Amino acid sequence: MKRMIALFLLICCFFSAGAYAEQQPNITISSPSAILIEAESGQVLFEQNSHDRRPPASVTKIMTMLLVMEAIDRGQIAMEDMVTCSDYAASMGGSQVYLEPGEQMSVHDMLKAVAVASGNDAAVALGEHIAGSSEAFVDMMNKRAGELGMNDTNFVNCNGLDHEAHRTSAHDIALMSRELTSHSAIFDFTSIWMDSLRDGAFGLVNTNKLIRFYEGANGLKTGSTGAAKYCLSASACRDGMTLIAVVMGAESSKERFNDASRLLDFGFANYTIADSLLSDEELESVTIQKGVKQQIKPAPSEAFHLLVNKARIQEIEKKITLTKQVPAPIRAGDKLGEVEFAIDGQIIGTADLVATEDCPRLGPLSMLGVLAKQLLFGNPQAVVPKPIGV
C-alpha cells in the first residue's frame, strides 16, 4: 500500500511540474540562495534554495523603481516633475546622494540616484512623492508584491535597510525583476556606468560592476547590509534574450558578481530564443472564400517566443494545424491556425499562425466576374488543401 501511495505521489509530481522541464544543471555557486530565469517567459533555468526568506538589502529598490515606472505609465507623475526631499527622507543614512531637507530634484534624477547610486534618501523621497508618505508607499509595495505572486515577501521599507520583518526570496526578486524589465525605459538608468547629479557637481558610479565588465549587462540592482550580506539581481541581454540572475547572502561583493556571472554564462551558453523553426515549405496556403485573393500564406505571430535548449533544437517536433477555408474579409494578424512544438512528445510551446496581409471581400461585380469565369473555364485554382501532418 505504501509503495502504491509513493507511486501516485511521484506521478502527481511529474504532471504538476509542467509539460516540459530541463534537468537541473550542475552549477556550483557559493551564494546560499539563487535563481536564473529567462525574462520574457519567466522560465526557471536554475534555482538553489530560491524560496528561502532572507533580507534583500537594497535589491528592495527594484520594487521601488517598478512602482515609479508604473506611476509614470499611468500619468500620475512625469519624469520632469520636481520631488521635494522631506526631513525623514534626508535622515536615511547608508548609501545616499546626500539630499538636504527641502532640496528638489526631478523624478528623472531621483530615479537615476536610486538605480545608479542606490540612494536610500532618493528612494524614500520618490515613495513619499507617489503615495504621500513612506508608510503608504510600503503598503503599495506589499500590495503589488501580492499581485505578482511574491508569496515569500514582506516589505517594511522602500530602501532595504535592515529590519527583522523585511524579507523576500530569490524567487520573488526574480518575479519583480522580470516585471521591471518589461518597462524598457528603466534600462536608461540601470545600464549607466558613470554619470552625475546637480549639474555635474555630484558624481555617480554604478554599484553593479557587471554593467562595465559583463557583455550585455543592463541592470538591475545590488544590495548589501550586515544582515543581508551581498545580494544582486543581474540582468543581461544577448541576441534578443534577456536573462535575470538573482543571488542572495553571498559572503563578499566579488562572490555575488562571480555567482551571477556564472549563472548568466550558463544561460547564454545553453539557451536561445527560437525564431525560425518553421520554413516556408512546411506551411501550406489557406484558401480564402469570396476574397480578392484565393489563398494566403500564414506565418507565425510576431508574439511568438520560444525558449529552447540549444542542444535539443534538432529534436523539436512540430504539429501544424490550419483552417482549410476561411471566409473573407481577412486582416493581417488574423489567426489561421497554430503550431505546437514538442520534445519527446512533451509540448514546450505553441504559436499562432496568422495572415500576413489583408484580403478584402469581393464586391458584387467582382463576384459576378468570378462566377462567369468559373462557368466558362471551370475553377482550376479551387484546390482543396491537403491535410497537414506533424
Disulfide bonds with the S-S distance in Angstrom:
none
